[in-house]
Amino acid sequence: MADSTVIECASACTVTVVHEFALPLLNLSVEDAVSITWHIAAVWVVAWVFRQVFRLINPPGAVEESES
């Protein structure tokens, strides 16, 4: 994946330079990416369910009438 450059010296030494740009987020396997996606989707679903339950209990536009 990384490009390597080999530099050969006249005095029998070899230097290998490897240029690599690595971000941990981009080095995920497919299984890890799917797992993270499912966890994020699960959090969104739980939040949506809580919102729907809250809207069922307290509908928008409902005004409480106070006794005068």
KEKEDO-419407 format. One record per atom (N, C-alpha, C): x negated, y negated, z; residue in one letter; atom name. Coordinates in nm, 3 decimals. Layout:
<atoms>
{c1: X c2: Y c3: Z res: A atom: CA}
...
</atoms>
This chain:
<atoms>
{c1: -0.082 c2: 0.119 c3: 0.000 res: M atom: N}
{c1: 0.000 c2: 0.000 c3: 0.000 res: M atom: CA}
{c1: -0.087 c2: -0.126 c3: 0.000 res: M atom: C}
{c1: -0.192 c2: -0.123 c3: 0.080 res: A atom: N}
{c1: -0.281 c2: -0.239 c3: 0.087 res: A atom: CA}
{c1: -0.388 c2: -0.225 c3: -0.020 res: A atom: C}
{c1: -0.425 c2: -0.337 c3: -0.079 res: D atom: N}
{c1: -0.532 c2: -0.337 c3: -0.179 res: D atom: CA}
{c1: -0.666 c2: -0.339 c3: -0.106 res: D atom: C}
{c1: -0.757 c2: -0.255 c3: -0.148 res: S atom: N}
{c1: -0.890 c2: -0.254 c3: -0.086 res: S atom: CA}
{c1: -0.994 c2: -0.295 c3: -0.189 res: S atom: C}
{c1: -1.092 c2: -0.364 c3: -0.141 res: T atom: N}
{c1: -1.203 c2: -0.408 c3: -0.225 res: T atom: CA}
{c1: -1.330 c2: -0.345 c3: -0.172 res: T atom: C}
{c1: -1.403 c2: -0.277 c3: -0.257 res: V atom: N}
{c1: -1.527 c2: -0.212 c3: -0.216 res: V atom: CA}
{c1: -1.642 c2: -0.294 c3: -0.268 res: V atom: C}
{c1: -1.731 c2: -0.331 c3: -0.177 res: I atom: N}
{c1: -1.850 c2: -0.408 c3: -0.213 res: I atom: CA}
{c1: -1.970 c2: -0.319 c3: -0.188 res: I atom: C}
{c1: -2.049 c2: -0.296 c3: -0.290 res: E atom: N}
{c1: -2.168 c2: -0.211 c3: -0.275 res: E atom: CA}
{c1: -2.292 c2: -0.299 c3: -0.273 res: E atom: C}
{c1: -2.373 c2: -0.276 c3: -0.174 res: C atom: N}
{c1: -2.497 c2: -0.353 c3: -0.158 res: C atom: CA}
{c1: -2.612 c2: -0.279 c3: -0.226 res: C atom: C}
{c1: -2.717 c2: -0.351 c3: -0.256 res: A atom: N}
{c1: -2.834 c2: -0.291 c3: -0.319 res: A atom: CA}
{c1: -2.911 c2: -0.204 c3: -0.221 res: A atom: C}
{c1: -2.896 c2: -0.228 c3: -0.094 res: S atom: N}
{c1: -2.974 c2: -0.153 c3: 0.006 res: S atom: CA}
{c1: -2.894 c2: -0.037 c3: 0.066 res: S atom: C}
{c1: -2.814 c2: 0.029 c3: -0.011 res: A atom: N}
{c1: -2.741 c2: 0.149 c3: 0.027 res: A atom: CA}
{c1: -2.640 c2: 0.127 c3: 0.139 res: A atom: C}
{c1: -2.576 c2: 0.015 c3: 0.143 res: C atom: N}
{c1: -2.468 c2: -0.007 c3: 0.237 res: C atom: CA}
{c1: -2.340 c2: -0.028 c3: 0.158 res: C atom: C}
{c1: -2.228 c2: 0.011 c3: 0.213 res: T atom: N}
{c1: -2.100 c2: -0.007 c3: 0.148 res: T atom: CA}
{c1: -2.006 c2: -0.077 c3: 0.244 res: T atom: C}
{c1: -1.943 c2: -0.183 c3: 0.198 res: V atom: N}
{c1: -1.847 c2: -0.258 c3: 0.279 res: V atom: CA}
{c1: -1.712 c2: -0.247 c3: 0.212 res: V atom: C}
{c1: -1.611 c2: -0.208 c3: 0.288 res: T atom: N}
{c1: -1.475 c2: -0.199 c3: 0.236 res: T atom: CA}
{c1: -1.390 c2: -0.303 c3: 0.306 res: T atom: C}
{c1: -1.327 c2: -0.389 c3: 0.228 res: V atom: N}
{c1: -1.241 c2: -0.493 c3: 0.282 res: V atom: CA}
{c1: -1.097 c2: -0.459 c3: 0.243 res: V atom: C}
{c1: -1.010 c2: -0.453 c3: 0.342 res: V atom: N}
{c1: -0.870 c2: -0.420 c3: 0.317 res: V atom: CA}
{c1: -0.786 c2: -0.543 c3: 0.350 res: V atom: C}
{c1: -0.710 c2: -0.587 c3: 0.252 res: H atom: N}
{c1: -0.618 c2: -0.699 c3: 0.271 res: H atom: CA}
{c1: -0.478 c2: -0.642 c3: 0.287 res: H atom: C}
{c1: -0.419 c2: -0.665 c3: 0.403 res: E atom: N}
{c1: -0.287 c2: -0.608 c3: 0.429 res: E atom: CA}
{c1: -0.202 c2: -0.712 c3: 0.500 res: E atom: C}
{c1: -0.084 c2: -0.732 c3: 0.448 res: F atom: N}
{c1: 0.014 c2: -0.821 c3: 0.511 res: F atom: CA}
{c1: 0.124 c2: -0.733 c3: 0.568 res: F atom: C}
{c1: 0.129 c2: -0.726 c3: 0.699 res: A atom: N}
{c1: 0.223 c2: -0.634 c3: 0.762 res: A atom: CA}
{c1: 0.311 c2: -0.706 c3: 0.862 res: A atom: C}
{c1: 0.440 c2: -0.691 c3: 0.845 res: L atom: N}
{c1: 0.537 c2: -0.738 c3: 0.943 res: L atom: CA}
{c1: 0.609 c2: -0.615 c3: 0.998 res: L atom: C}
{c1: 0.621 c2: -0.603 c3: 1.129 res: P atom: N}
{c1: 0.687 c2: -0.484 c3: 1.184 res: P atom: CA}
{c1: 0.830 c2: -0.465 c3: 1.133 res: P atom: C}
{c1: 0.900 c2: -0.574 c3: 1.111 res: L atom: N}
{c1: 1.037 c2: -0.565 c3: 1.064 res: L atom: CA}
{c1: 1.045 c2: -0.506 c3: 0.924 res: L atom: C}
{c1: 0.944 c2: -0.530 c3: 0.841 res: L atom: N}
{c1: 0.946 c2: -0.479 c3: 0.705 res: L atom: CA}
{c1: 0.890 c2: -0.337 c3: 0.694 res: L atom: C}
{c1: 0.835 c2: -0.285 c3: 0.802 res: N atom: N}
{c1: 0.777 c2: -0.150 c3: 0.798 res: N atom: CA}
{c1: 0.872 c2: -0.046 c3: 0.858 res: N atom: C}
{c1: 1.001 c2: -0.069 c3: 0.850 res: L atom: N}
{c1: 1.099 c2: 0.025 c3: 0.904 res: L atom: CA}
{c1: 1.122 c2: 0.139 c3: 0.807 res: L atom: C}
{c1: 1.148 c2: 0.255 c3: 0.864 res: S atom: N}
{c1: 1.191 c2: 0.365 c3: 0.779 res: S atom: CA}
{c1: 1.340 c2: 0.346 c3: 0.750 res: S atom: C}
{c1: 1.390 c2: 0.423 c3: 0.656 res: V atom: N}
{c1: 1.531 c2: 0.413 c3: 0.619 res: V atom: CA}
{c1: 1.620 c2: 0.451 c3: 0.739 res: V atom: C}
{c1: 1.578 c2: 0.554 c3: 0.812 res: E atom: N}
{c1: 1.656 c2: 0.599 c3: 0.927 res: E atom: CA}
{c1: 1.663 c2: 0.490 c3: 1.035 res: E atom: C}
{c1: 1.550 c2: 0.423 c3: 1.060 res: D atom: N}
{c1: 1.548 c2: 0.316 c3: 1.160 res: D atom: CA}
{c1: 1.636 c2: 0.199 c3: 1.116 res: D atom: C}
{c1: 1.630 c2: 0.164 c3: 0.989 res: A atom: N}
{c1: 1.712 c2: 0.053 c3: 0.938 res: A atom: CA}
{c1: 1.861 c2: 0.085 c3: 0.949 res: A atom: C}
{c1: 1.899 c2: 0.208 c3: 0.917 res: V atom: N}
{c1: 2.039 c2: 0.249 c3: 0.929 res: V atom: CA}
{c1: 2.083 c2: 0.246 c3: 1.074 res: V atom: C}
{c1: 1.998 c2: 0.291 c3: 1.163 res: S atom: N}
{c1: 2.030 c2: 0.290 c3: 1.306 res: S atom: CA}
{c1: 2.053 c2: 0.148 c3: 1.356 res: S atom: C}
{c1: 1.966 c2: 0.056 c3: 1.319 res: I atom: N}
{c1: 1.982 c2: -0.084 c3: 1.361 res: I atom: CA}
{c1: 2.110 c2: -0.142 c3: 1.301 res: I atom: C}
{c1: 2.138 c2: -0.111 c3: 1.175 res: T atom: N}
{c1: 2.260 c2: -0.161 c3: 1.111 res: T atom: CA}
{c1: 2.384 c2: -0.113 c3: 1.182 res: T atom: C}
{c1: 2.388 c2: 0.016 c3: 1.220 res: W atom: N}
{c1: 2.504 c2: 0.070 c3: 1.291 res: W atom: CA}
{c1: 2.521 c2: 0.004 c3: 1.427 res: W atom: C}
{c1: 2.412 c2: -0.024 c3: 1.496 res: H atom: N}
{c1: 2.422 c2: -0.089 c3: 1.626 res: H atom: CA}
{c1: 2.474 c2: -0.232 c3: 1.613 res: H atom: C}
{c1: 2.428 c2: -0.304 c3: 1.514 res: I atom: N}
{c1: 2.477 c2: -0.440 c3: 1.492 res: I atom: CA}
{c1: 2.625 c2: -0.438 c3: 1.456 res: I atom: C}
{c1: 2.664 c2: -0.346 c3: 1.369 res: A atom: N}
{c1: 2.805 c2: -0.335 c3: 1.331 res: A atom: CA}
{c1: 2.891 c2: -0.298 c3: 1.452 res: A atom: C}
{c1: 2.841 c2: -0.212 c3: 1.539 res: A atom: N}
{c1: 2.917 c2: -0.174 c3: 1.658 res: A atom: CA}
{c1: 2.940 c2: -0.293 c3: 1.751 res: A atom: C}
{c1: 2.839 c2: -0.378 c3: 1.765 res: V atom: N}
{c1: 2.855 c2: -0.498 c3: 1.849 res: V atom: CA}
{c1: 2.961 c2: -0.590 c3: 1.789 res: V atom: C}
{c1: 2.960 c2: -0.607 c3: 1.657 res: W atom: N}
{c1: 3.061 c2: -0.691 c3: 1.591 res: W atom: CA}
{c1: 3.201 c2: -0.633 c3: 1.609 res: W atom: C}
{c1: 3.214 c2: -0.502 c3: 1.599 res: V atom: N}
{c1: 3.346 c2: -0.438 c3: 1.615 res: V atom: CA}
{c1: 3.398 c2: -0.456 c3: 1.757 res: V atom: C}
{c1: 3.312 c2: -0.438 c3: 1.855 res: V atom: N}
{c1: 3.354 c2: -0.456 c3: 1.995 res: V atom: CA}
{c1: 3.396 c2: -0.601 c3: 2.018 res: V atom: C}
{c1: 3.322 c2: -0.696 c3: 1.965 res: A atom: N}
{c1: 3.359 c2: -0.837 c3: 1.981 res: A atom: CA}
{c1: 3.493 c2: -0.865 c3: 1.913 res: A atom: C}
{c1: 3.515 c2: -0.807 c3: 1.795 res: W atom: N}
{c1: 3.641 c2: -0.829 c3: 1.724 res: W atom: CA}
{c1: 3.758 c2: -0.769 c3: 1.803 res: W atom: C}
{c1: 3.738 c2: -0.651 c3: 1.863 res: V atom: N}
{c1: 3.844 c2: -0.589 c3: 1.944 res: V atom: CA}
{c1: 3.875 c2: -0.676 c3: 2.065 res: V atom: C}
{c1: 3.774 c2: -0.727 c3: 2.133 res: F atom: N}
{c1: 3.798 c2: -0.816 c3: 2.246 res: F atom: CA}
{c1: 3.875 c2: -0.940 c3: 2.202 res: F atom: C}
{c1: 3.842 c2: -0.995 c3: 2.086 res: R atom: N}
{c1: 3.912 c2: -1.113 c3: 2.037 res: R atom: CA}
{c1: 4.059 c2: -1.082 c3: 2.009 res: R atom: C}
{c1: 4.085 c2: -0.967 c3: 1.950 res: Q atom: N}
{c1: 4.222 c2: -0.929 c3: 1.920 res: Q atom: CA}
{c1: 4.302 c2: -0.905 c3: 2.048 res: Q atom: C}
{c1: 4.242 c2: -0.844 c3: 2.147 res: V atom: N}
{c1: 4.310 c2: -0.822 c3: 2.274 res: V atom: CA}
{c1: 4.338 c2: -0.956 c3: 2.341 res: V atom: C}
{c1: 4.243 c2: -1.047 c3: 2.339 res: F atom: N}
{c1: 4.262 c2: -1.179 c3: 2.397 res: F atom: CA}
{c1: 4.375 c2: -1.254 c3: 2.325 res: F atom: C}
{c1: 4.378 c2: -1.245 c3: 2.192 res: R atom: N}
{c1: 4.484 c2: -1.312 c3: 2.116 res: R atom: CA}
{c1: 4.619 c2: -1.248 c3: 2.141 res: R atom: C}
{c1: 4.623 c2: -1.119 c3: 2.171 res: L atom: N}
{c1: 4.748 c2: -1.052 c3: 2.204 res: L atom: CA}
{c1: 4.800 c2: -1.098 c3: 2.339 res: L atom: C}
{c1: 4.710 c2: -1.114 c3: 2.434 res: I atom: N}
{c1: 4.749 c2: -1.159 c3: 2.567 res: I atom: CA}
{c1: 4.783 c2: -1.307 c3: 2.566 res: I atom: C}
{c1: 4.706 c2: -1.387 c3: 2.497 res: N atom: N}
{c1: 4.724 c2: -1.532 c3: 2.495 res: N atom: CA}
{c1: 4.730 c2: -1.578 c3: 2.350 res: N atom: C}
{c1: 4.850 c2: -1.570 c3: 2.285 res: P atom: N}
{c1: 4.859 c2: -1.606 c3: 2.144 res: P atom: CA}
{c1: 4.827 c2: -1.754 c3: 2.120 res: P atom: C}
{c1: 4.769 c2: -1.784 c3: 2.005 res: P atom: N}
{c1: 4.739 c2: -1.925 c3: 1.974 res: P atom: CA}
{c1: 4.868 c2: -2.004 c3: 1.957 res: P atom: C}
{c1: 4.867 c2: -2.126 c3: 2.006 res: G atom: N}
{c1: 4.987 c2: -2.211 c3: 1.996 res: G atom: CA}
{c1: 5.084 c2: -2.191 c3: 2.110 res: G atom: C}
{c1: 5.057 c2: -2.096 c3: 2.196 res: A atom: N}
{c1: 5.147 c2: -2.074 c3: 2.309 res: A atom: CA}
{c1: 5.123 c2: -2.184 c3: 2.411 res: A atom: C}
{c1: 5.229 c2: -2.248 c3: 2.452 res: V atom: N}
{c1: 5.220 c2: -2.356 c3: 2.548 res: V atom: CA}
{c1: 5.289 c2: -2.312 c3: 2.676 res: V atom: C}
{c1: 5.220 c2: -2.328 c3: 2.785 res: E atom: N}
{c1: 5.282 c2: -2.295 c3: 2.913 res: E atom: CA}
{c1: 5.368 c2: -2.412 c3: 2.957 res: E atom: C}
{c1: 5.491 c2: -2.382 c3: 2.995 res: E atom: N}
{c1: 5.580 c2: -2.487 c3: 3.043 res: E atom: CA}
{c1: 5.567 c2: -2.494 c3: 3.194 res: E atom: C}
{c1: 5.537 c2: -2.613 c3: 3.242 res: S atom: N}
{c1: 5.525 c2: -2.630 c3: 3.387 res: S atom: CA}
{c1: 5.661 c2: -2.673 c3: 3.442 res: S atom: C}
{c1: 5.686 c2: -2.629 c3: 3.565 res: E atom: N}
{c1: 5.814 c2: -2.666 c3: 3.628 res: E atom: CA}
{c1: 5.802 c2: -2.808 c3: 3.683 res: E atom: C}
{c1: 5.901 c2: -2.888 c3: 3.652 res: S atom: N}
{c1: 5.898 c2: -3.026 c3: 3.699 res: S atom: CA}
{c1: 5.989 c2: -3.043 c3: 3.819 res: S atom: C}
</atoms>
